[in-house]
Structures are given as structure tokens and as C-alpha cells.
Amino acid sequence: GPERTRDFLKGFHALVEEEVDRRGGVVLSFMGDGAMAVFGLPAPRADDADRAAAASFSLARRVNAWLSAEPFEGA
């Protein structure tokens, strides 16, 4: 239902924000399960692309573990 969907997305958004922030990026907005994350604000750094890639790979691992651990109804 809507409450479970909201809770699921809140957990997912928290993971995204933690990982992006940990790598020095900023989440500008969320739309459903999508995030607009940027690196290089307020000032660009030479390793922005490397940090963005590292965040995406780390986030993929964390989300996979989170989904494996989360008890989803009907699954």
C-alpha cells in the first residue's frame, strides 16, 4: 500500500543520500526511485567523476544488501 511504498522509498533515499554525501556529492532532488546527484559543487574538483563512479558502485552494493535483508511482503 501507499504507507509501505513511502517507507520503502524513505529507506532507499536515505541510502542514496548517505552514499552520495560520503563521497562529497549532493543530492539535489528525488523523483520516485531516481536521484539527481551532483559532484563538484560548490567548486569542481579534479576527481569529481571518480567520486561519482565510486558512489554509484558502492550504492549498488548497499542497495543489493538492503534489498536482500528487507522482509518484503508478497515476495
Biopython code that builds the backbone (N, CA, C, O; Angstrom):
import numpy as np
from Bio.PDB.StructureBuilder import StructureBuilder

atoms = [
    (1, "GLY", "N", (0.817, -1.196, 0.000)),
    (1, "GLY", "CA", (0.000, 0.000, 0.000)),
    (1, "GLY", "C", (0.857, 1.255, 0.000)),
    (1, "GLY", "O", (2.084, 1.178, -0.058)),
    (2, "PRO", "N", (0.220, 2.386, 0.063)),
    (2, "PRO", "CA", (0.943, 3.654, -0.011)),
    (2, "PRO", "C", (1.907, 3.889, 1.154)),
    (2, "PRO", "O", (2.981, 4.462, 0.968)),
    (3, "GLU", "N", (1.525, 3.446, 2.355)),
    (3, "GLU", "CA", (2.411, 3.657, 3.506)),
    (3, "GLU", "C", (3.691, 2.837, 3.371)),
    (3, "GLU", "O", (4.787, 3.323, 3.651)),
    (4, "ARG", "N", (3.538, 1.602, 2.943)),
    (4, "ARG", "CA", (4.716, 0.733, 2.761)),
    (4, "ARG", "C", (5.604, 1.253, 1.636)),
    (4, "ARG", "O", (6.830, 1.199, 1.733)),
    (5, "THR", "N", (4.993, 1.748, 0.583)),
    (5, "THR", "CA", (5.766, 2.331, -0.519)),
    (5, "THR", "C", (6.535, 3.553, -0.041)),
    (5, "THR", "O", (7.712, 3.722, -0.360)),
    (6, "ARG", "N", (5.856, 4.409, 0.732)),
    (6, "ARG", "CA", (6.515, 5.599, 1.283)),
    (6, "ARG", "C", (7.698, 5.202, 2.163)),
    (6, "ARG", "O", (8.782, 5.772, 2.042)),
    (7, "ASP", "N", (7.493, 4.232, 3.041)),
    (7, "ASP", "CA", (8.568, 3.797, 3.935)),
    (7, "ASP", "C", (9.734, 3.196, 3.155)),
    (7, "ASP", "O", (10.899, 3.441, 3.469)),
    (8, "PHE", "N", (9.404, 2.410, 2.137)),
    (8, "PHE", "CA", (10.433, 1.810, 1.294)),
    (8, "PHE", "C", (11.267, 2.899, 0.616)),
    (8, "PHE", "O", (12.497, 2.840, 0.634)),
    (9, "LEU", "N", (10.607, 3.884, 0.023)),
    (9, "LEU", "CA", (11.332, 4.959, -0.661)),
    (9, "LEU", "C", (12.138, 5.809, 0.311)),
    (9, "LEU", "O", (13.232, 6.259, -0.029)),
    (10, "LYS", "N", (11.617, 6.037, 1.518)),
    (10, "LYS", "CA", (12.376, 6.791, 2.514)),
    (10, "LYS", "C", (13.678, 6.073, 2.858)),
    (10, "LYS", "O", (14.728, 6.705, 2.979)),
    (11, "GLY", "N", (13.607, 4.758, 3.013)),
    (11, "GLY", "CA", (14.816, 3.979, 3.288)),
    (11, "GLY", "C", (15.793, 4.031, 2.137)),
    (11, "GLY", "O", (16.998, 4.187, 2.335)),
    (12, "PHE", "N", (15.267, 3.900, 0.931)),
    (12, "PHE", "CA", (16.119, 3.971, -0.258)),
    (12, "PHE", "C", (16.762, 5.347, -0.387)),
    (12, "PHE", "O", (17.959, 5.454, -0.651)),
    (13, "HIS", "N", (15.973, 6.393, -0.201)),
    (13, "HIS", "CA", (16.511, 7.747, -0.295)),
    (13, "HIS", "C", (17.605, 7.987, 0.738)),
    (13, "HIS", "O", (18.597, 8.656, 0.450)),
    (14, "ALA", "N", (17.428, 7.445, 1.936)),
    (14, "ALA", "CA", (18.453, 7.592, 2.975)),
    (14, "ALA", "C", (19.761, 6.941, 2.544)),
    (14, "ALA", "O", (20.834, 7.507, 2.753)),
    (15, "LEU", "N", (19.679, 5.751, 1.940)),
    (15, "LEU", "CA", (20.891, 5.090, 1.440)),
    (15, "LEU", "C", (21.587, 5.939, 0.387)),
    (15, "LEU", "O", (22.806, 6.109, 0.418)),
    (16, "VAL", "N", (20.812, 6.465, -0.536)),
    (16, "VAL", "CA", (21.379, 7.286, -1.613)),
    (16, "VAL", "C", (22.064, 8.521, -1.023)),
    (16, "VAL", "O", (23.204, 8.830, -1.368)),
    (17, "GLU", "N", (21.368, 9.214, -0.142)),
    (17, "GLU", "CA", (21.943, 10.429, 0.447)),
    (17, "GLU", "C", (23.215, 10.133, 1.225)),
    (17, "GLU", "O", (24.187, 10.882, 1.125)),
    (18, "GLU", "N", (23.223, 9.055, 1.997)),
    (18, "GLU", "CA", (24.418, 8.695, 2.765)),
    (18, "GLU", "C", (25.608, 8.448, 1.844)),
    (18, "GLU", "O", (26.706, 8.949, 2.087)),
    (19, "GLU", "N", (25.385, 7.689, 0.807)),
    (19, "GLU", "CA", (26.494, 7.312, -0.073)),
    (19, "GLU", "C", (26.997, 8.502, -0.883)),
    (19, "GLU", "O", (28.205, 8.694, -1.018)),
    (20, "VAL", "N", (26.092, 9.288, -1.414)),
    (20, "VAL", "CA", (26.496, 10.465, -2.191)),
    (20, "VAL", "C", (27.235, 11.446, -1.293)),
    (20, "VAL", "O", (28.276, 11.978, -1.679)),
    (21, "ASP", "N", (26.705, 11.691, -0.095)),
    (21, "ASP", "CA", (27.342, 12.608, 0.844)),
    (21, "ASP", "C", (28.720, 12.100, 1.258)),
    (21, "ASP", "O", (29.667, 12.879, 1.367)),
    (22, "ARG", "N", (28.826, 10.809, 1.487)),
    (22, "ARG", "CA", (30.103, 10.210, 1.902)),
    (22, "ARG", "C", (31.193, 10.435, 0.866)),
    (22, "ARG", "O", (32.373, 10.535, 1.203)),
    (23, "ARG", "N", (30.791, 10.513, -0.391)),
    (23, "ARG", "CA", (31.754, 10.711, -1.482)),
    (23, "ARG", "C", (31.896, 12.168, -1.891)),
    (23, "ARG", "O", (32.575, 12.473, -2.872)),
    (24, "GLY", "N", (31.255, 13.082, -1.141)),
    (24, "GLY", "CA", (31.418, 14.509, -1.404)),
    (24, "GLY", "C", (30.456, 15.074, -2.433)),
    (24, "GLY", "O", (30.690, 16.155, -2.974)),
    (25, "GLY", "N", (29.379, 14.356, -2.709)),
    (25, "GLY", "CA", (28.379, 14.844, -3.651)),
    (25, "GLY", "C", (27.172, 15.401, -2.920)),
    (25, "GLY", "O", (27.111, 15.405, -1.691)),
    (26, "VAL", "N", (26.212, 15.873, -3.707)),
    (26, "VAL", "CA", (24.992, 16.456, -3.164)),
    (26, "VAL", "C", (23.805, 15.890, -3.937)),
    (26, "VAL", "O", (23.829, 15.843, -5.167)),
    (27, "VAL", "N", (22.769, 15.460, -3.221)),
    (27, "VAL", "CA", (21.525, 15.045, -3.871)),
    (27, "VAL", "C", (20.661, 16.290, -4.003)),
    (27, "VAL", "O", (20.268, 16.893, -3.005)),
    (28, "LEU", "N", (20.368, 16.671, -5.246)),
    (28, "LEU", "CA", (19.546, 17.855, -5.484)),
    (28, "LEU", "C", (18.064, 17.543, -5.373)),
    (28, "LEU", "O", (17.289, 18.367, -4.887)),
    (29, "SER", "N", (17.665, 16.359, -5.821)),
    (29, "SER", "CA", (16.244, 16.008, -5.753)),
    (29, "SER", "C", (16.062, 14.511, -5.970)),
    (29, "SER", "O", (16.949, 13.811, -6.458)),
    (30, "PHE", "N", (14.884, 14.057, -5.590)),
    (30, "PHE", "CA", (14.452, 12.687, -5.839)),
    (30, "PHE", "C", (13.159, 12.739, -6.631)),
    (30, "PHE", "O", (12.341, 13.642, -6.456)),
    (31, "MET", "N", (12.984, 11.755, -7.507)),
    (31, "MET", "CA", (11.713, 11.546, -8.181)),
    (31, "MET", "C", (11.484, 10.041, -8.186)),
    (31, "MET", "O", (12.075, 9.314, -8.984)),
    (32, "GLY", "N", (10.615, 9.583, -7.282)),
    (32, "GLY", "CA", (10.404, 8.152, -7.147)),
    (32, "GLY", "C", (11.684, 7.485, -6.680)),
    (32, "GLY", "O", (12.225, 7.822, -5.627)),
    (33, "ASP", "N", (12.168, 6.523, -7.482)),
    (33, "ASP", "CA", (13.405, 5.838, -7.111)),
    (33, "ASP", "C", (14.611, 6.409, -7.853)),
    (33, "ASP", "O", (15.668, 5.779, -7.895)),
    (34, "GLY", "N", (14.460, 7.583, -8.433)),
    (34, "GLY", "CA", (15.568, 8.245, -9.124)),
    (34, "GLY", "C", (16.089, 9.409, -8.302)),
    (34, "GLY", "O", (15.335, 10.067, -7.585)),
    (35, "ALA", "N", (17.379, 9.656, -8.413)),
    (35, "ALA", "CA", (18.005, 10.753, -7.682)),
    (35, "ALA", "C", (18.845, 11.597, -8.631)),
    (35, "ALA", "O", (19.530, 11.074, -9.510)),
    (36, "MET", "N", (18.780, 12.904, -8.439)),
    (36, "MET", "CA", (19.664, 13.818, -9.159)),
    (36, "MET", "C", (20.802, 14.149, -8.203)),
    (36, "MET", "O", (20.659, 14.976, -7.302)),
    (37, "ALA", "N", (21.928, 13.491, -8.417)),
    (37, "ALA", "CA", (23.105, 13.689, -7.568)),
    (37, "ALA", "C", (24.179, 14.372, -8.389)),
    (37, "ALA", "O", (24.418, 14.016, -9.542)),
    (38, "VAL", "N", (24.819, 15.351, -7.788)),
    (38, "VAL", "CA", (25.877, 16.080, -8.490)),
    (38, "VAL", "C", (27.145, 16.086, -7.644)),
    (38, "VAL", "O", (27.099, 16.039, -6.415)),
    (39, "PHE", "N", (28.253, 16.143, -8.327)),
    (39, "PHE", "CA", (29.563, 16.243, -7.696)),
    (39, "PHE", "C", (30.248, 17.453, -8.294)),
    (39, "PHE", "O", (30.089, 17.740, -9.481)),
    (40, "GLY", "N", (31.000, 18.153, -7.487)),
    (40, "GLY", "CA", (31.703, 19.331, -7.982)),
    (40, "GLY", "C", (31.043, 20.639, -7.582)),
    (40, "GLY", "O", (31.362, 21.692, -8.134)),
    (41, "LEU", "N", (30.130, 20.578, -6.631)),
    (41, "LEU", "CA", (29.504, 21.796, -6.118)),
    (41, "LEU", "C", (29.924, 21.975, -4.672)),
    (41, "LEU", "O", (29.934, 20.988, -3.936)),
    (42, "PRO", "N", (30.259, 23.125, -4.236)),
    (42, "PRO", "CA", (30.184, 24.406, -4.930)),
    (42, "PRO", "C", (31.370, 24.680, -5.853)),
    (42, "PRO", "O", (31.320, 25.596, -6.673)),
    (43, "ALA", "N", (32.432, 23.892, -5.721)),
    (43, "ALA", "CA", (33.604, 24.100, -6.580)),
    (43, "ALA", "C", (34.022, 22.761, -7.177)),
    (43, "ALA", "O", (34.090, 21.757, -6.466)),
    (44, "PRO", "N", (34.301, 22.741, -8.478)),
    (44, "PRO", "CA", (34.721, 21.490, -9.110)),
    (44, "PRO", "C", (36.070, 21.011, -8.574)),
    (44, "PRO", "O", (36.937, 21.804, -8.208)),
    (45, "ARG", "N", (36.213, 19.681, -8.542)),
    (45, "ARG", "CA", (37.478, 19.068, -8.149)),
    (45, "ARG", "C", (37.891, 18.123, -9.263)),
    (45, "ARG", "O", (37.054, 17.637, -10.023)),
    (46, "ALA", "N", (39.150, 17.876, -9.350)),
    (46, "ALA", "CA", (39.691, 17.048, -10.435)),
    (46, "ALA", "C", (39.152, 15.621, -10.400)),
    (46, "ALA", "O", (39.097, 14.958, -11.436)),
    (47, "ASP", "N", (38.756, 15.145, -9.231)),
    (47, "ASP", "CA", (38.305, 13.758, -9.108)),
    (47, "ASP", "C", (36.781, 13.624, -9.000)),
    (47, "ASP", "O", (36.292, 12.611, -8.501)),
    (48, "ASP", "N", (36.034, 14.614, -9.452)),
    (48, "ASP", "CA", (34.567, 14.550, -9.368)),
    (48, "ASP", "C", (34.006, 13.302, -10.039)),
    (48, "ASP", "O", (33.165, 12.617, -9.457)),
    (49, "ALA", "N", (34.451, 13.002, -11.234)),
    (49, "ALA", "CA", (33.937, 11.832, -11.957)),
    (49, "ALA", "C", (34.295, 10.540, -11.225)),
    (49, "ALA", "O", (33.478, 9.621, -11.161)),
    (50, "ASP", "N", (35.494, 10.463, -10.680)),
    (50, "ASP", "CA", (35.905, 9.267, -9.930)),
    (50, "ASP", "C", (35.042, 9.076, -8.692)),
    (50, "ASP", "O", (34.638, 7.955, -8.385)),
    (51, "ARG", "N", (34.755, 10.165, -7.976)),
    (51, "ARG", "CA", (33.932, 10.072, -6.774)),
    (51, "ARG", "C", (32.496, 9.714, -7.123)),
    (51, "ARG", "O", (31.854, 8.968, -6.384)),
    (52, "ALA", "N", (31.983, 10.224, -8.221)),
    (52, "ALA", "CA", (30.626, 9.880, -8.662)),
    (52, "ALA", "C", (30.539, 8.399, -9.018)),
    (52, "ALA", "O", (29.583, 7.723, -8.639)),
    (53, "ALA", "N", (31.525, 7.899, -9.739)),
    (53, "ALA", "CA", (31.534, 6.481, -10.099)),
    (53, "ALA", "C", (31.656, 5.603, -8.855)),
    (53, "ALA", "O", (30.967, 4.590, -8.735)),
    (54, "ALA", "N", (32.533, 5.992, -7.931)),
    (54, "ALA", "CA", (32.693, 5.218, -6.698)),
    (54, "ALA", "C", (31.390, 5.195, -5.905)),
    (54, "ALA", "O", (31.025, 4.162, -5.342)),
    (55, "ALA", "N", (30.687, 6.322, -5.858)),
    (55, "ALA", "CA", (29.407, 6.379, -5.156)),
    (55, "ALA", "C", (28.393, 5.449, -5.808)),
    (55, "ALA", "O", (27.644, 4.763, -5.112)),
    (56, "SER", "N", (28.361, 5.420, -7.131)),
    (56, "SER", "CA", (27.377, 4.573, -7.811)),
    (56, "SER", "C", (27.662, 3.090, -7.566)),
    (56, "SER", "O", (26.730, 2.321, -7.328)),
    (57, "PHE", "N", (28.912, 2.679, -7.618)),
    (57, "PHE", "CA", (29.245, 1.277, -7.377)),
    (57, "PHE", "C", (28.973, 0.880, -5.926)),
    (57, "PHE", "O", (28.441, -0.197, -5.657)),
    (58, "SER", "N", (29.340, 1.752, -5.004)),
    (58, "SER", "CA", (29.097, 1.475, -3.595)),
    (58, "SER", "C", (27.597, 1.436, -3.305)),
    (58, "SER", "O", (27.127, 0.590, -2.543)),
    (59, "LEU", "N", (26.863, 2.344, -3.908)),
    (59, "LEU", "CA", (25.421, 2.372, -3.715)),
    (59, "LEU", "C", (24.769, 1.108, -4.263)),
    (59, "LEU", "O", (23.848, 0.575, -3.645)),
    (60, "ALA", "N", (25.225, 0.627, -5.396)),
    (60, "ALA", "CA", (24.679, -0.613, -5.960)),
    (60, "ALA", "C", (24.876, -1.777, -4.993)),
    (60, "ALA", "O", (23.970, -2.589, -4.806)),
    (61, "ARG", "N", (26.058, -1.863, -4.378)),
    (61, "ARG", "CA", (26.313, -2.933, -3.403)),
    (61, "ARG", "C", (25.420, -2.790, -2.176)),
    (61, "ARG", "O", (24.853, -3.773, -1.697)),
    (62, "ARG", "N", (25.295, -1.563, -1.669)),
    (62, "ARG", "CA", (24.487, -1.336, -0.463)),
    (62, "ARG", "C", (23.007, -1.608, -0.713)),
    (62, "ARG", "O", (22.334, -2.204, 0.128)),
    (63, "VAL", "N", (22.503, -1.177, -1.852)),
    (63, "VAL", "CA", (21.088, -1.409, -2.157)),
    (63, "VAL", "C", (20.821, -2.900, -2.313)),
    (63, "VAL", "O", (19.798, -3.400, -1.844)),
    (64, "ASN", "N", (21.721, -3.602, -2.959)),
    (64, "ASN", "CA", (21.563, -5.050, -3.110)),
    (64, "ASN", "C", (21.496, -5.730, -1.736)),
    (64, "ASN", "O", (20.634, -6.579, -1.506)),
    (65, "ALA", "N", (22.386, -5.365, -0.840)),
    (65, "ALA", "CA", (22.376, -5.943, 0.509)),
    (65, "ALA", "C", (21.109, -5.553, 1.254)),
    (65, "ALA", "O", (20.522, -6.382, 1.950)),
    (66, "TRP", "N", (20.682, -4.313, 1.119)),
    (66, "TRP", "CA", (19.483, -3.822, 1.784)),
    (66, "TRP", "C", (18.244, -4.581, 1.290)),
    (66, "TRP", "O", (17.400, -4.993, 2.087)),
    (67, "LEU", "N", (18.149, -4.756, -0.010)),
    (67, "LEU", "CA", (17.007, -5.477, -0.567)),
    (67, "LEU", "C", (17.004, -6.946, -0.144)),
    (67, "LEU", "O", (15.943, -7.534, 0.063)),
    (68, "SER", "N", (18.186, -7.530, -0.016)),
    (68, "SER", "CA", (18.284, -8.931, 0.409)),
    (68, "SER", "C", (17.876, -9.105, 1.861)),
    (68, "SER", "O", (17.343, -10.150, 2.236)),
    (69, "ALA", "N", (18.120, -8.092, 2.679)),
    (69, "ALA", "CA", (17.828, -8.167, 4.111)),
    (69, "ALA", "C", (16.409, -7.740, 4.448)),
    (69, "ALA", "O", (15.859, -8.184, 5.456)),
    (70, "GLU", "N", (15.805, -6.890, 3.628)),
    (70, "GLU", "CA", (14.481, -6.339, 3.905)),
    (70, "GLU", "C", (13.407, -7.407, 3.684)),
    (70, "GLU", "O", (13.356, -8.016, 2.616)),
    (71, "PRO", "N", (12.553, -7.639, 4.680)),
    (71, "PRO", "CA", (11.472, -8.618, 4.505)),
    (71, "PRO", "C", (10.296, -7.994, 3.751)),
    (71, "PRO", "O", (9.487, -7.277, 4.340)),
    (72, "PHE", "N", (10.205, -8.266, 2.468)),
    (72, "PHE", "CA", (9.133, -7.694, 1.649)),
    (72, "PHE", "C", (7.958, -8.652, 1.607)),
    (72, "PHE", "O", (8.126, -9.849, 1.374)),
    (73, "GLU", "N", (6.775, -8.120, 1.834)),
    (73, "GLU", "CA", (5.569, -8.926, 1.781)),
    (73, "GLU", "C", (5.268, -9.300, 0.341)),
    (73, "GLU", "O", (5.447, -8.491, -0.569)),
    (74, "GLY", "N", (4.818, -10.506, 0.143)),
    (74, "GLY", "CA", (4.423, -10.951, -1.185)),
    (74, "GLY", "C", (5.569, -11.361, -2.069)),
    (74, "GLY", "O", (5.362, -11.719, -3.228)),
    (75, "ALA", "N", (6.783, -11.316, -1.540)),
    (75, "ALA", "CA", (7.949, -11.690, -2.352)),
    (75, "ALA", "C", (8.218, -13.156, -2.240)),
    (75, "ALA", "O", (9.159, -13.660, -2.852)),
]
sb = StructureBuilder()
sb.init_structure("model")
sb.init_model(0)
sb.init_chain("A")
sb.init_seg("    ")
for serial, (resi, resn, name, xyz) in enumerate(atoms, 1):
    if name == "N":
        sb.init_residue(resn, " ", resi, " ")
    sb.init_atom(name, np.array(xyz, "f"), 0.0, 1.0, " ", f" {name:<3s}", serial, name[0])
structure = sb.get_structure()
